[in-house]
């Protein structure tokens, strides 16, 4: 269930909201006049979301490459390339 707080709570209890973001690991939705206005989240949660977006972007690019006929390289060739780099 989402955590929802008013903007006055953010103004008056910013430290508590920051702690709530840290301990819950979830974003806190901030309302203004009963309407959604902001989302507050921990830096760790933000970085996790950004990493997921980057992964989804790379997966989309791989799907497009596959649809265009790019089959990539074989497993054996990849291992040979990695072993060569390690030497």
C-alpha positions in Angstrom: 0.0 0.0 0.0 1.5 3.4 -1.0 2.6 5.8 1.7 0.9 9.1 1.3 1.6 12.3 3.3 0.5 15.9 2.9 2.8 18.7 1.9 2.5 20.2 5.3 3.9 17.0 6.8 6.8 17.3 4.4 7.3 20.9 5.6 6.9 20.2 9.3 8.3 16.6 9.5 10.8 16.3 6.7 13.2 14.3 8.9 10.5 11.8 9.7 9.6 11.4 6.0 13.2 10.9 5.1 13.5 8.2 7.8 10.3 6.6 6.5 11.8 6.5 3.0 14.9 4.9 4.3 13.3 2.3 6.5 10.4 1.3 4.2 12.5 1.2 1.0 9.5 2.7 -0.8 8.7 6.2 -2.1 6.4 8.5 -0.2 3.7 10.3 -2.2 3.1 13.9 -1.2 -0.2 15.6 -1.7 -1.1 19.2 -2.0 -4.8 20.2 -1.5 -5.7 16.5 -1.7 -4.1 16.0 -5.1 -0.8 14.2 -5.9 2.1 16.6 -6.2 5.5 15.0 -5.4 7.2 11.8 -4.8 10.0 11.5 -2.2 12.3 8.5 -2.2 15.6 7.4 -0.8 18.7 7.8 -2.9 19.1 4.0 -2.9 15.6 3.5 -4.2 16.2 6.1 -6.9 19.5 4.5 -8.0 17.8 1.1 -8.1 15.0 2.5 -10.3 17.6 4.1 -12.6 19.5 0.8 -12.9 16.3 -1.0 -13.9 15.5 1.6 -16.5 19.0 1.2 -18.0 18.5 -2.6 -18.1 15.2 -2.3 -19.8 16.7 0.1 -22.4 19.5 -2.4 -23.1 17.0 -5.2 -23.4 14.9 -3.2 -25.8 18.0 -2.5 -27.9 18.9 -6.2 -28.0 15.3 -7.0 -29.1 15.5 -4.5 -31.9 18.9 -5.9 -33.0 17.4 -9.4 -33.0 14.4 -8.3 -35.0 16.8 -6.7 -37.6 18.6 -10.1 -37.9 21.6 -9.4 -35.7 22.1 -12.8 -33.9 25.1 -11.6 -31.8 28.1 -13.9 -31.3 28.3 -17.5 -30.2 29.0 -18.5 -26.6 32.3 -20.1 -27.6 33.4 -16.9 -29.4 32.5 -14.8 -26.4 34.5 -17.0 -24.0 37.5 -16.8 -26.4 37.2 -13.0 -26.5 37.0 -12.8 -22.7 40.0 -15.1 -22.2 42.0 -13.1 -24.6 41.3 -9.9 -22.7 42.3 -11.5 -19.4 45.7 -12.4 -20.7 
